[in-house]
Amino acid sequence: MDALLDTAGLARLREALASAGYTAQGIRDHLGPAATDATARNDFRAALRITEDRPGRLDTLIRLFVCGQTEPLDRVAAALAPLPLESATALLEADGDGVRAAVELEPYGDWWVVADLSAGMRPGRPLPGDHVLGIGGASTTLAAATLRAPVGSALDLGTGCGVQALHLSTHADRVTATDVLPRALRFAATTAALNGLDWELLEGDLVAPVAGRRFDLVVSNPPFVAGPGFSDHVYRDSGRPGDAVCAELVAAAPGLLADGGHMQFLANWLHVAGESWEDRVGDWLAGTGLDAWVIQREVSDPVGYVNLWLSDASEDPRAQPALAAAWLDWFDAQKVDAVGFGLVTLRAGGNDDPTVRIEDLRQTVDGPLGPLVADWFDRQDLLRHGDLLATRFRVAPGLRLRQEAVQGAEGWEVERQLLALTGGLRWIEEVDPVALTLVGACDGTVTLADQVEVLALAHEVPPAVLSEVAIPLVSHLVERGILLPVT
Ligand SMILES: C[S@@+](CC[C@H](N)C(=O)[O-])C[C@H]1O[C@@H](n2cnc3c(N)ncnc32)[C@H](O)[C@@H]1O
């Protein structure tokens, strides 16, 4: 797949960007943290003030590619040297006497990412159907949720500008990236070459380009937006009705994953009146043999959902009444009363009895999700294969007990006791006094069996009876990350 510039042009562009200091850190050092953070929120006033009086090469690049300004030809030529302007036509477009950016060229971590101009950089112009997204909130959400253990082979399905493939390059020996849009693959090829990386780039619909192949890790930020099956914007619309694209990805996973391999993707699912969303997603997984953790992070009502995705593509429901109405009418006809958004993580383990959890996780978590997902699977393995009674447990760091009490005849009477994780997944679990005693004694020195023995004596019940209560309780608290095994 050809990049936007030839090999020599890309090498010169890289040299230009690096020598000018057009990197994430270089820009931060130059503008200062406040002005840099403001640009991320589309407030360019400080950045424009700082760069206007001293037109150094970095200033010109910031004005051009970060602030979306039209700059004089001679300054742009100096900023991009040694890349001659005539070799940079894919990056720039004429505007009066000067030039402005024709693509997004964004420093991202230690990389550069090349994509189509964002909606903000093309005021008044709706996004074309084959728009190639730059780095957005969903891209960074998936990147932060991805498992980063070293792997042999990794696949980025629906790569767009190549942002997920960049991350995969840090821990996969071989990276394959696919997209249905040839334009997207040109951008991904440009991103790869500009960063000195080599990816296998394949064109085609969903898993078709990699049929018959297996990967250790598959990630995807697919066109998950749920609707009647529009194909207006390829980055958003899969052409499949409702949430069928996400169901299709789950169905493809067993044939795509190497043994022990993981697949992670962002997904939307319909909340249909009279049906639980958990059952709906559970049906996708039935019979796949995959371990799965599906977490719902947000829920939108239909009107809010349609307006969000119309405005994401710079479409206004007032200017597009027929489109908005068709979308909402379809939701009504399908009895959709909400749409859930979340993360699907699947693992191929060859299990007859896979672990499947489909649950709400709406709280803000502490730190990136990826390591928390890895820990969740590790804890599931302990629950499946370990001997809980023979295990010593300790409480998670920062665990707090919260009590709710009401004023009664004898003073404060505790009504509810809650164990709250202050870090990690930040779960909060209500517990009864016996459970609280058990958790309180988890200092990592004695096995669960010994704890049960002591507690049984104190409550004058046979240890076997208490074990029957303690094992599911401890299993649940281990799953939540409230109790941790001492190894
Ligand atoms: C939401 S964008 C994600 C881009 C990028 N991976 C990221 O994380 O920001 C979805 C991408 O999937 C691609 N895509 C859409 N439909 C597809 C299909 N049927 N098969 C493969 N890729 C598709 C789009 O062209 C687009 O690049």
The ligand as a Gaussian input file, in Angstrom:
#p B3LYP/6-31G(d) Opt

LIG

0 1
 C      -13.778000       4.399000      14.476000
 S      -12.575000       4.228000      13.215000
 C      -11.192000       3.693000      14.179000
 C       -9.855000       4.114000      13.633000
 C       -8.664000       3.784000      14.529000
 N       -8.421000       2.345000      14.585000
 C       -8.807000       4.310000      15.934000
 O       -8.718000       3.531000      16.890000
 O       -9.023000       5.515000      16.076000
 C      -13.131000       2.763000      12.412000
 C      -12.250000       2.304000      11.283000
 O      -12.807000       1.100000      10.748000
 C      -12.796000       1.165000       9.340000
 N      -13.905000       0.337000       8.852000
 C      -15.196000       0.679000       8.680000
 N      -15.913000      -0.357000       8.230000
 C      -15.063000      -1.391000       8.120000
 C      -15.210000      -2.737000       7.704000
 N      -16.387000      -3.213000       7.317000
 N      -14.105000      -3.510000       7.694000
 C      -12.897000      -3.023000       8.093000
 N      -12.709000      -1.761000       8.492000
 C      -13.774000      -0.946000       8.504000
 C      -12.950000       2.625000       9.021000
 O      -12.477000       2.936000       7.726000
 C      -12.138000       3.269000      10.141000
 O      -10.818000       3.431000       9.764000

